[in-house]
Amino acid sequence: MCRAICEAAGLNEADGPLNVWDYEVLAEATLDEATLGYFAGGAADEHTLRDNRAAFDRWRLVPRVLVDVSSVQTETTVLGKEVAMPILVSPVAYQRMAHPEGELAVARASASAETIMCLSTFATASPAQVAEAAPEGRRWFQLYWHPDRGVTKGIIDQARDAGFEAVVLTLDLPVLGRRERDLRAGFTLKPEYRLELYASRPGNPSAVTPASAAQLVDPRLTWRDLDWLREAAGIPVIVKGILSPEDAALACNHGCAAVVVSNHGGRQLDRAIASLDALPGVVEAVDGRAEVLMDGGIRRGSEVAIALALGARAVLIGRPVIWALAARGADGVQHVLELLRDELALALALLGCPDPASVDRSRVTRP
Ligand SMILES: Cc1cc2nc3c(=O)[nH]c(=O)nc-3n(C[C@H](O)[C@H](O)[C@H](O)COP(=O)(O)O)c2cc1C
């Protein structure tokens, strides 16, 4: 299978995919146009999608020399527990549309790479199925808050009972962004797949259109609701989709364990600030009261190092995981995570930083 895909993509299979970009090329040769557009696309004119990448070009790394880097390590802790690298897996919906094993493959690969997988509410596998696929893996659950609080509570209970360690509440999708690639291609879930958490609900809700998303996401939420969530969850609450320092400070005041600086991969408000550009202001506002994570546009280990230098505890990656999943299933996802880990280890060595904690603000500059 991979040989045919490599040939179609113009890649030499013997060389294999060498980096995240090679996996993107393979995924482009694997997925049909509508599905590819769904995974790759952003909102409206895709300014924010592009800016998430461009933001990394606004920084350069500043290496130090004559530091003993004979034993560089990438291990760190997130929410007080060890991970093999400061690179986690972002929640991405509908993963069976990329590969028949979908979220189960991503869960196995994340566990093998000893990092955390964040499962979407809009997953095509249930929290229990994901836990069964990779019982030893660390997992967080991403929550879209249903308009019926009882339904929301039931979802959180399922996740906690299946061993999910934290609830990641996504805040940048009170309503669905305008994704014109999906509108043009008429993207829809294949009939054989469904949102497992809503499988028993009438009408097989899908959330792929603004109207269907409105049935599943409550646009009335305010900061007060976070206090209810913390009580109901009984596990740490992380908020995702923070771009403003004021909101970051509010999240700390409301007891969040971490904030994820994110613009949903450029899929919600087009012209929103790039995640990396928002990171320093959020780090300053949080001032050590919570962990700061970020996602959006990370494709290289050196880019992880830039995010660490600007104050992120760890980063998450979205599309690179999907490209690898589409091309090679669980093996591909594990490979992409290990590639990024190895690229980060190399960047740390060449920066003169023996571990992620030693990458401080002095290691980046604006050219
Ligand atoms: C196809 C797709 C589906 C996504 N689904 C979700 C989701 O269900 N919940 C969520 O919080 N974020 C979702 N996101 C946003 C990602 O969690 C993440 O913020 C983003 O993909 C990071 O940017 P990157 O893809 O450039 O790494 C999705 C992103 C993509 C590309």
The ligand as an ORCA input file, in Angstrom:
! r2SCAN-3c Opt
* xyz 0 1
  C      -9.545     18.574     10.904
  C      -9.453     19.217     12.248
  C     -10.393     18.895     13.207
  C     -10.298     19.470     14.478
  N     -11.183     19.088     15.438
  C     -11.073     19.623     16.677
  C     -11.932     19.221     17.721
  O     -12.772     18.353     17.545
  N     -11.792     19.830     18.928
  C     -10.860     20.791     19.155
  O     -10.765     21.328     20.271
  N     -10.013     21.177     18.197
  C     -10.083     20.607     16.971
  N      -9.207     20.992     16.011
  C      -8.128     21.944     16.321
  C      -6.891     21.194     16.801
  O      -7.113     20.663     18.089
  C      -5.664     22.111     16.897
  O      -5.979     23.257     17.633
  C      -5.070     22.510     15.549
  O      -5.241     21.492     14.584
  C      -3.580     22.808     15.722
  O      -3.012     23.256     14.552
  P      -2.163     22.319     13.543
  O      -3.148     21.451     12.834
  O      -1.528     23.343     12.659
  O      -1.153     21.535     14.364
  C      -9.270     20.407     14.748
  C      -8.329     20.701     13.772
  C      -8.397     20.107     12.536
  C      -7.331     20.428     11.521
*
